Amino acid sequence: MDKQLKKKKWTVKKIATYGGIAVFVTFVGYQFIFADRRSKLKIEKDKITIAEVKRGQFKEYIPQTGTVEPSHTAYLDAVEAGTVKRVVAESGAVVKTGDVILELSNLNREIQVLSQEATLSESINRNRDTRLSITQNELTQRSQLAEIDQQLAILGPQYVRQKQLYEKKLISKQEFEKTEADYKYNLERKKFTYTAYRNDSLDRGRQLSDLADMEKRMTLNLQGVGKILDNLVIRAPIDGQLSRPQLDPGQAINPGQRMGWIDVQGSYKVKVPIDELYLPRITQGLRATTTFNNKDYELEIKYVYPGVTNGRFDVDMEFIGDVPQGIRRGLSLRLRIELGQPSEELLLPVGGFYKDTGGNWVFVVEEGGSRAVKRDIKLGRKMGSEYFEVLEGLEPGDKVITSSYENFGTNEVLLLN
């Protein structure tokens, strides 16, 4: 008799089927909940630049271009008009103080100077004649007083003797009266002459003082007139190297026309135009560096010009220590001007990424180096063309793609091959 078999509910086939369904549902659920659905892009690692975020000295500076100028320059401007008579020193020559550079001629001016000299000389001579006349008048008055004193020295004793004789009736009245009259006349004469001499002496002192001052002024004027012709000879006011435009004999020169300049050799400054935006932060004493012939040199701001022209102001900088060999007037130097004291900050190297992100986010390479993911950050100040100051979003040791993101589109994950 056949035995009835019970049908199995969980066969191998069913278990395999339901197991497969469970695995599929689990996979779909994981993909829906946990899987990375961000857009991805494959990138060749050798076509990008990766830089490490690190702590370092942050020196905020601005790149500028300055022009080399001599630290001291003396300009040769014409004081008198004229024509070039003779050129003595050529442009580029090294001159000493007092060396003749060129000579001018001005016939009308020379005649005028001679006339002025003659007039002043005549005035000085008249002044001296007046002084001589005053002195002679004083001598005459003193001579008169001496003569009166001499007469009184004779008449005085004579008057006393004759008075005694007259009282004794030993001489005539006529003889006594004559002596008495002569004696009293000379006494009165002395009084009046001395009074005139004293009054004249007071005026004479003032007159002689005024005449002496007048003669001194006229003498100074005469010397000044004589120096007018000296202005027709252009001399070097300092030691240095001469630079001048082309000047030829017979060429007309106007008053105030610049005929050249002399630069002190071996001493230079750098004049730097800076955007007025930085005017509040630029002060004397700020440092800068420049590179010349593969060697770095340090400079310092010595003077800040107060005026602003076309949105820019100028500063003068001088070298600290060594001056570069081979620099000369007009040479341009690239400078890095520091805007403050250095500080310890988190630094990210500058790169093309900033143009595409504005510094708001970057791609950070994950550990292992196979992927780079988008991360929001916040950048601060910029240190020239080298580093950004990192304020938020990055830590020391993070590796960031700093090259351009132009070809990355809107992808949020980069797969690095």
C-alpha positions in Angstrom: 0.0 0.0 0.0 1.4 3.3 -1.1 2.2 5.9 1.6 1.2 9.6 1.0 4.1 12.0 1.1 3.8 15.5 2.6 4.7 18.4 0.3 7.7 20.4 1.7 7.1 24.2 2.1 10.7 25.3 2.0 12.5 23.7 -0.8 16.0 24.6 -1.9 14.7 26.4 -4.9 12.4 28.6 -2.8 15.1 29.3 -0.3 17.4 30.4 -3.1 14.7 32.5 -4.7 13.7 34.3 -1.5 17.3 34.7 -0.5 18.1 36.3 -3.8 15.1 38.7 -3.4 16.3 39.6 0.1 19.8 40.3 -1.0 18.5 42.5 -3.9 16.1 44.4 -1.5 19.0 44.9 0.9 21.3 46.1 -1.8 18.7 48.5 -3.2 18.0 49.8 0.3 21.6 50.3 1.0 22.1 52.1 -2.2 19.1 54.3 -1.5 20.1 55.1 2.1 23.9 54.8 2.4 25.5 54.8 -1.0 27.4 57.9 -2.4 25.2 59.3 -5.1 27.3 62.4 -5.7 28.4 63.0 -9.3 31.9 61.8 -10.1 34.6 62.5 -12.6 37.7 60.5 -13.4 40.9 62.7 -13.5 44.5 61.8 -14.3 46.6 62.7 -11.3 49.6 63.9 -13.3 47.4 66.6 -14.9 46.6 68.4 -11.6 48.5 70.1 -8.9 48.2 69.0 -5.3 49.5 71.1 -2.4 49.6 70.5 1.3 48.0 72.8 3.9 50.5 73.7 6.6 51.2 76.2 9.3 53.8 78.9 8.6 54.8 82.5 8.8 52.2 84.7 7.1 53.6 87.9 5.7 51.0 90.1 4.1 52.6 92.0 1.3 51.7 93.6 -2.0 53.6 93.1 -5.2 54.7 96.4 -6.8 57.1 97.6 -9.5 59.5 100.5 -8.6 61.9 102.5 -10.6 65.6 103.0 -9.6 66.6 106.6 -9.0 69.7 108.1 -7.5 69.2 109.0 -3.8 70.4 112.5 -4.5 70.3 114.5 -7.8 71.3 118.1 -8.5 69.6 119.8 -11.4 71.2 122.2 -13.8 68.6 124.9 -14.7 69.5 128.0 -16.6 69.4 131.2 -14.5 70.1 133.5 -17.4 69.0 133.3 -21.0 71.7 133.0 -23.7 73.1 130.9 -26.4 75.5 128.0 -26.0 79.0 129.3 -26.4 81.0 126.2 -25.5 80.2 122.6 -24.3 82.9 121.3 -22.0 81.5 118.1 -20.4 79.6 115.5 -22.3 76.7 113.5 -20.9 77.8 110.5 -18.9 81.0 112.2 -17.7 82.0 112.1 -14.0 82.4 115.6 -12.7 83.7 117.3 -9.5 82.2 120.2 -7.7 83.0 123.4 -9.6 83.9 121.8 -12.9 82.7 123.8 -15.9 80.0 122.0 -17.8 79.1 124.6 -20.5 79.3 128.3 -21.2 76.6 130.6 -22.4 76.9 134.0 -24.0 74.4 137.0 -23.8 75.8 140.3 -25.2 72.9 142.4 -24.1 73.1 141.1 -20.6 76.8 141.7 -20.5 76.4 145.3 -21.6 73.6 145.8 -19.0 75.9 144.4 -16.3 78.7 146.7 -17.3 76.3 149.6 -17.1 75.0 148.6 -13.7 78.6 148.2 -12.5 79.5 151.7 -13.7 76.5 153.2 -12.0 77.1 151.5 -8.7 80.8 152.3 -8.8 79.9 156.0 -9.4 77.5 155.9 -6.5 80.0 154.3 -4.2 82.6 157.0 -5.2 80.0 159.8 -4.4 79.3 158.2 -1.1 83.0 158.1 -0.3 83.3 161.8 -1.3 80.5 162.7 1.0 82.1 160.8 3.9 85.4 162.5 3.1 83.7 166.0 3.1 82.1 165.2 6.5 85.4 164.1 7.9 87.2 167.2 6.5 84.5 169.4 8.1 85.1 167.8 11.4 88.9 168.4 11.1 88.2 172.1 10.2 86.1 172.5 13.3 88.6 170.8 15.5 91.4 173.0 14.0 89.3 176.1 14.8 88.9 175.0 18.4 92.6 174.3 18.6 93.4 177.8 17.2 91.0 179.4 19.7 92.5 177.5 22.6 95.9 178.7 21.4 94.7 182.3 21.3 93.2 182.0 24.8 96.4 180.5 26.1 98.2 183.7 25.0 95.5 186.3 25.8 94.4 184.9 29.1 97.7 185.5 31.0 98.1 188.8 29.0 94.7 190.0 30.1 95.4 189.2 33.7 98.8 191.0 33.6 97.5 194.1 31.8 94.5 194.3 34.1 96.9 194.5 37.1 99.0 197.1 35.3 96.0 199.2 34.2 94.7 199.2 37.8 98.2 200.7 38.8 98.0 203.2 36.0 101.0 201.7 34.4 99.5 201.1 30.9 97.0 203.1 28.9 93.3 202.3 28.9 93.3 201.8 25.1 95.9 199.1 25.3 94.1 197.3 28.1 90.7 197.5 26.4 92.2 196.0 23.2 93.6 193.0 25.1 90.3 192.6 27.1 88.3 192.7 23.8 90.4 190.1 22.1 90.3 187.9 25.2 86.5 188.0 25.6 86.0 187.6 21.8 87.9 184.4 21.8 86.0 183.1 24.8 82.7 183.7 23.0 84.1 182.3 19.8 85.2 179.2 21.6 81.7 178.7 23.1 79.9 179.1 19.8 82.4 177.0 17.9 82.3 174.2 20.5 78.5 174.2 20.5 78.5 173.9 16.7 81.1 171.2 16.8 79.1 169.2 19.4 75.9 169.5 17.4 77.6 168.6 14.2 79.3 165.6 15.9 75.9 164.1 16.7 74.6 164.5 13.1 78.0 163.5 11.7 77.9 160.2 13.6 74.5 159.3 12.2 75.5 160.5 8.7 78.6 158.4 8.7 76.8 155.4 9.9 74.1 155.7 7.2 76.7 156.3 4.6 78.7 153.3 5.7 75.5 151.1 5.5 74.7 152.5 2.1 78.2 151.8 0.8 78.0 148.3 2.2 74.7 147.7 0.4 76.0 149.2 -2.9 79.1 147.1 -2.6 77.0 143.9 -2.1 74.9 145.0 -5.1 78.0 145.5 -7.2 79.2 142.0 -6.2 75.8 140.6 -7.1 75.8 142.3 -10.4 79.2 140.9 -11.1 77.9 137.4 -10.3 75.2 137.7 -13.0 77.8 137.0 -15.6 79.0 134.0 -13.6 75.5 132.5 -14.2 76.4 132.2 -17.9 79.0 129.6 -16.9 77.3 126.4 -15.8 79.3 124.5 -13.1 78.8 121.3 -11.3 77.3 121.9 -7.8 78.2 118.4 -6.5 80.4 115.4 -7.4 78.7 112.8 -9.6 77.8 111.6 -13.0 76.4 114.2 -15.6 73.4 113.5 -17.7 72.1 116.1 -20.1 70.2 116.5 -23.4 72.0 117.3 -26.6 73.3 120.9 -26.6 75.1 122.4 -29.5 77.0 125.8 -29.8 74.6 128.5 -30.9 71.6 126.8 -29.4 69.2 129.2 -27.6 68.7 128.7 -23.9 65.7 130.2 -22.0 65.7 131.1 -18.2 64.7 128.0 -16.2 65.4 125.6 -19.0 66.9 122.3 -17.7 70.3 121.7 -19.2 71.0 118.4 -17.3 71.4 116.9 -13.9 74.1 115.3 -11.8 73.5 112.0 -10.0 75.5 111.0 -6.9 77.1 107.7 -7.7 76.7 104.5 -5.7 73.7 105.7 -3.7 70.2 104.7 -5.0 66.6 104.8 -4.0 63.5 103.1 -5.5 60.4 105.2 -6.3 57.3 103.0 -6.1 53.8 104.1 -7.2 51.1 102.3 -5.0 47.3 102.2 -5.3 45.6 104.7 -3.0 43.7 101.8 -1.5 46.8 101.0 0.6 47.5 104.6 1.7 46.2 104.0 5.3 48.5 101.0 5.7 51.7 102.4 4.2 54.0 104.1 6.7 57.7 104.9 6.9 59.8 101.9 8.1 57.8 99.2 6.3 60.2 96.6 4.7 60.2 95.2 1.2 62.3 92.6 -0.7 63.4 92.4 -4.3 65.3 89.9 -6.3 68.1 91.0 -8.6 70.5 88.7 -10.4 69.1 85.7 -8.4 69.9 87.4 -5.1 67.4 88.9 -2.6 67.8 92.4 -1.3 65.9 94.2 1.4 64.6 97.8 1.3 62.8 100.1 3.7 60.2 102.9 3.1 61.9 106.2 3.9 59.4 108.7 2.6 55.7 108.6 1.7 54.6 111.4 -0.7 51.4 113.1 0.6 49.8 113.7 -2.8 47.6 111.2 -4.7 47.6 111.4 -8.5 45.4 109.3 -10.8 44.6 107.0 -7.9 48.2 106.3 -6.9 50.7 107.8 -4.4 54.5 107.4 -4.4 57.0 106.2 -1.8 60.8 106.3 -1.7 62.5 103.2 -0.6 66.2 102.7 0.2 68.3 99.6 0.3 69.2 98.1 3.7 72.7 96.8 3.7 74.1 95.8 0.3 73.1 97.6 -2.9 72.7 95.4 -6.0 75.7 95.7 -8.3 74.9 96.8 -11.8 71.7 98.7 -11.1 71.3 102.2 -12.7 68.8 105.0 -13.1 65.5 103.9 -14.8 65.8 100.2 -14.0 62.5 98.5 -12.9 62.5 96.3 -9.9 59.7 93.9 -8.7 59.1 94.5 -5.0 57.2 92.7 -2.3 56.1 95.3 0.2 55.1 94.0 3.7 52.0 95.5 5.2 52.6 94.4 8.8 54.4 92.1 11.2 54.5 88.3 10.3 52.2 85.9 12.2 51.8 82.1 12.5 48.8 81.1 10.3 47.4 78.1 8.5 48.5 78.5 4.8 47.2 77.2 1.5 49.3 77.7 -1.6 47.8 80.0 -4.3 46.6 78.4 -7.4 44.1 78.5 -10.3 41.3 77.0 -8.2 40.5 80.5 -6.8 39.3 81.8 -10.1 36.7 79.0 -10.3 35.6 78.8 -6.6 36.3 82.3 -5.3 37.9 80.6 -2.3 34.6 79.3 -1.0 35.3 75.6 -1.6 38.1 73.2 -2.8 38.7 69.6 -3.6 40.4 67.8 -0.8 42.3 64.5 -1.5 41.1 61.7 0.8 43.6 59.5 2.6 44.9 56.9 0.1 44.9 59.4 -2.7 42.3 57.8 -4.9 39.6 60.3 -4.5 39.1 64.1 -3.9 35.9 65.4 -2.6 34.4 68.9 -2.6 34.7 70.8 0.8 33.5 74.2 1.8 36.2 76.5 3.2 36.8 80.1 4.2 39.9 82.0 3.1 41.3 85.2 4.5 44.2 87.4 3.5 46.5 86.7 0.6 50.2 86.7 0.9 51.4 88.0 -2.4 51.3 85.3 -5.1 52.3 82.5 -2.7 49.7 81.7 0.0 46.1 82.2 1.2 45.3 82.5 4.9 42.9 79.6 5.8 40.2 80.6 8.3 37.9 77.6 8.2 37.4 74.2 6.6 41.0 72.8 6.4 43.5 71.3 8.8 47.3 71.0 8.7 48.3 68.1 6.5 45.2 68.3 4.3 46.0 67.9 0.6 44.2 70.2 -1.8 44.0 70.3 -5.5 45.2 73.9 -6.2 45.2 73.8 -10.1 42.3 75.1 -12.2 38.9 73.5 -11.7 37.7 74.7 -15.1 37.3 71.2 -16.5 35.7 69.6 -13.4 32.2 70.9 -14.2 29.7 70.4 -11.4 31.1 67.1 -10.2 31.5 66.8 -6.4 33.9 63.8 -6.3 37.0 63.3 -8.4 38.4 59.8 -9.0 42.1 60.1 -9.3 43.9 57.6 -11.6 
